[in-house]
């Protein structure tokens, strides 16, 4: 009995220390801690972000003219538009915008609509390890939505790619739509023959406040394919924080606080936002209000915003209108620091080439870091583990007249049978 009485204060101290660590992680830690050692982004690489935010914002207009939200794009350049009535709940609304000023063909998808059950169904259509893809795992619902969009629009996109051979092909999205955009890019990059053999260098993806949609090995692998997220906000966690019982939220936060990040990374089924990150830092710890935004960038392996941080600003920071405003403000500050970027085109091209070289070096370092963390299949193509294109397990090729759904299902079934053979 005396042992139990003496042990109670010790248990209370341990519990208080655990609660204090939880409070620090959830209430005082900011996302800026994860990106504090990243390099500062340049004008050249960040310039498209505010412009693409404006195009995404046009999906939120009820007048179908792309003008009521003040997004400042030319409504006559919206050459195709699909609303919820057209998508039938298979995907979030999207539009195709022909940006002649920047030589860009843009397919932009809107984010989650909290009044639409179909969006929630799309978001929750996933289980750990449900959808294997290209030696990794992807979000099942987002991948199916991407296949639906490509089945509907690949012929039209192929015509545009041929008609405008010098234009880039950009897939952009916000929140839930960013996950679909990432999945579309993944499919297009791996199956370029279905879009008239579009050059890989022409395909880009910008994901604003991206949803987690692919395993870490894929997220790092495709970082050199112009996947450009803004920040890794777990979409499911945001809405759990809003709608679930406080006790459930507390249990989830306590669990995530106590699980080491390296242990999380070793789970091949855990999903992440893909590619290079551009984190807009506008708050500092122990200070009130917003500060002049600074954009930091990296291809992170660890330090990928893994922990939920409870904040009254979570939903406002997630909104596309705030992302657009802060991105535009950050870009203006960049121009003030680099005024010469507006003058010579040759200098801009030289700086872009230098930037590409730096990104390749950083990408290689990220792959090496992934190997050290023992992340499954975390190797670059030069190591011989990642495939340059999808290979079907029975050695046959994919016919270009098959639908995107059939392509995914066939690859999925072959991956599953391959895993079963390995296990046996």
FENVEN-V969986 format. One record per run of one state. SS is the DSSP state (alpha for helix, beta for strand, coil for the rest). FROM is the first residue (numbers start at 1). TO is the last residue. Records with the same first field share a line. If there is no record, write none. Layout:
SS: FROM-TO, FROM-TO
This chain:
coil: 1-1, 29-31, 36-38, 41-42, 47-47, 61-74, 83-83, 88-93, 103-103, 110-116, 125-131, 134-135, 139-139, 164-167, 175-175, 191-191, 196-199, 209-213, 225-226, 230-234, 244-245, 259-260, 266-270, 273-274, 282-293, 299-313, 319-319, 338-338, 343-344, 373-380, 384-403, 424-424
alpha: 2-28, 32-35, 43-46, 48-60, 75-77, 84-87, 100-102, 117-124, 140-163, 176-190, 192-195, 200-202, 216-224, 235-243, 246-258, 261-265, 314-318, 320-337, 339-342, 345-372, 381-383, 404-423
beta: 39-40, 78-82, 94-99, 104-109, 132-133, 136-138, 168-174, 203-208, 214-215, 227-229, 271-272, 275-281, 294-298
